[in-house]
């Protein structure tokens, strides 16, 4: 993204943090968005992945006042500006779940490589579910050209 693209949609991080705390307050053993450091630490990463959300997010921040905003108002905002709503909720959730504090509390270790044993058969293979396919043998059609 060029500097011109970034300047066309400046994100007010402090305002976003206030809204994020209203959307994701501390509850049930989970930290609030600001307690997790979600927005301030991960906004650049999220918008780096989804730069298409920058402009609608800036529009959402311009439209919503954190001093009067409520979670109930979020539903109304969806009908007013669906793109801004989607950007706001996506960015806040993405930032929140990138936080190691949050990931630890929900027991998510991140992406983990899983090994695969091609010689290990699952029960349904051992029960013969694929036998008709194996007996039929390979079939295919040649692609034209």
C-alpha positions as CSV (number, residue, x, y, z in Angstrom):
1,X,0.0,0.0,0.0
2,X,1.3,3.4,-0.9
3,X,1.6,6.4,1.4
4,X,-1.2,8.0,-0.5
5,X,-3.5,5.0,0.1
6,X,-2.7,5.2,3.8
7,X,-3.3,8.9,4.1
8,X,-6.7,8.7,2.3
9,X,-8.1,6.6,5.2
10,X,-6.5,7.5,8.5
11,X,-7.5,5.2,11.4
12,X,-8.0,6.9,14.7
13,X,-6.6,4.2,17.0
14,X,-7.6,5.8,20.2
15,X,-11.2,6.0,19.0
16,X,-11.1,2.5,17.7
17,X,-9.8,1.3,21.1
18,X,-12.7,3.0,22.9
19,X,-15.2,1.3,20.6
20,X,-13.5,-2.0,20.9
21,X,-13.7,-1.9,24.7
22,X,-17.5,-1.4,24.4
23,X,-17.8,-4.2,21.9
24,X,-15.5,-6.5,23.9
25,X,-15.5,-5.7,27.6
26,X,-13.8,-7.8,30.2
27,X,-16.2,-10.6,31.1
28,X,-16.2,-14.3,32.0
29,X,-12.5,-14.4,32.6
30,X,-11.6,-12.8,29.3
31,X,-9.8,-9.4,29.0
32,X,-11.3,-6.4,27.4
33,X,-9.9,-5.4,24.0
34,X,-7.7,-2.8,25.6
35,X,-6.5,-5.1,28.5
36,X,-5.4,-7.5,25.8
37,X,-3.6,-4.7,23.9
38,X,-5.5,-5.9,20.9
39,X,-6.0,-2.8,18.8
40,X,-2.8,-0.9,19.5
41,X,-0.6,-3.9,18.9
42,X,-2.3,-5.6,16.0
43,X,-4.1,-3.0,13.9
44,X,-1.2,-2.5,11.5
45,X,-1.0,-6.3,11.0
46,X,-4.7,-6.7,10.4
47,X,-4.9,-3.8,8.0
48,X,-1.8,-5.1,6.2
49,X,-3.7,-8.3,5.5
50,X,-7.0,-6.6,4.7
51,X,-6.1,-3.1,3.4
52,X,-9.6,-3.1,1.8
53,X,-11.0,-2.5,5.3
54,X,-9.1,0.7,5.9
55,X,-11.6,3.1,4.2
56,X,-14.8,1.6,5.6
57,X,-13.2,1.4,9.0
58,X,-12.3,5.1,8.9
59,X,-15.9,5.7,7.9
60,X,-17.2,3.7,10.9
61,X,-14.9,5.6,13.2
62,X,-16.2,8.9,11.9
63,X,-19.8,7.8,12.2
64,X,-19.7,6.4,15.8
65,X,-19.2,8.4,18.9
66,X,-17.6,6.3,21.7
67,X,-19.3,8.4,24.4
68,X,-22.8,7.4,23.2
69,X,-22.0,4.1,21.5
70,X,-23.6,0.9,22.8
71,X,-23.5,-2.7,21.7
72,X,-27.2,-2.4,20.9
73,X,-26.4,0.5,18.5
74,X,-24.2,-1.9,16.6
75,X,-27.2,-3.7,15.2
76,X,-28.7,-0.4,13.9
77,X,-25.3,0.5,12.4
78,X,-25.4,-2.6,10.3
79,X,-28.5,-1.4,8.6
80,X,-27.1,2.1,8.2
81,X,-23.7,1.2,6.7
82,X,-23.1,-2.5,6.1
83,X,-19.5,-2.0,4.8
84,X,-18.5,0.1,7.7
85,X,-20.1,-2.3,10.1
86,X,-18.3,-5.3,8.5
87,X,-15.0,-3.5,8.6
88,X,-15.3,-2.4,12.3
89,X,-16.4,-5.8,13.6
90,X,-13.9,-7.7,11.5
91,X,-10.9,-5.5,12.5
92,X,-11.9,-5.5,16.2
93,X,-12.3,-9.3,16.3
94,X,-9.2,-10.0,14.3
95,X,-7.1,-7.7,16.6
96,X,-8.6,-9.3,19.7
97,X,-7.9,-12.9,18.6
98,X,-4.3,-12.1,17.6
99,X,-3.5,-11.2,21.2
100,X,-1.5,-14.0,22.9
101,X,-3.4,-13.2,26.1
102,X,-6.7,-14.0,24.5
103,X,-5.4,-17.0,22.6
104,X,-4.0,-18.4,25.8
105,X,-7.2,-18.0,27.7
106,X,-9.2,-19.8,25.0
107,X,-6.6,-22.5,24.7
108,X,-5.7,-21.8,21.1
109,X,-2.0,-22.5,20.5
110,X,-2.0,-21.1,17.0
111,X,-1.4,-23.1,13.8
112,X,0.3,-26.3,14.6
113,X,1.8,-28.7,12.0
114,X,0.1,-32.0,12.1
115,X,1.9,-35.2,10.9
116,X,0.1,-37.6,8.7
117,X,0.8,-41.3,8.5
118,X,-0.3,-42.5,5.0
119,X,-0.2,-46.1,6.2
120,X,-2.6,-45.6,9.0
121,X,-6.1,-46.5,8.1
122,X,-9.2,-45.1,9.7
123,X,-11.9,-47.5,10.9
124,X,-14.2,-46.8,7.9
125,X,-11.4,-47.8,5.5
126,X,-10.8,-51.0,7.4
127,X,-14.5,-51.7,7.4
128,X,-14.4,-51.8,3.5
129,X,-16.3,-48.6,2.7
130,X,-13.9,-47.9,-0.2
131,X,-13.7,-51.5,-1.5
132,X,-16.1,-50.9,-4.4
133,X,-14.0,-47.9,-5.5
134,X,-10.8,-50.0,-5.3
135,X,-12.4,-52.9,-7.2
136,X,-13.7,-50.6,-9.9
137,X,-10.2,-49.4,-10.6
138,X,-9.1,-46.0,-11.8
139,X,-11.4,-44.1,-14.2
140,X,-11.0,-40.8,-15.8
141,X,-11.6,-38.9,-18.9
142,X,-8.8,-37.4,-20.9
143,X,-8.9,-33.6,-21.0
144,X,-9.4,-32.1,-24.4
145,X,-6.6,-30.4,-26.1
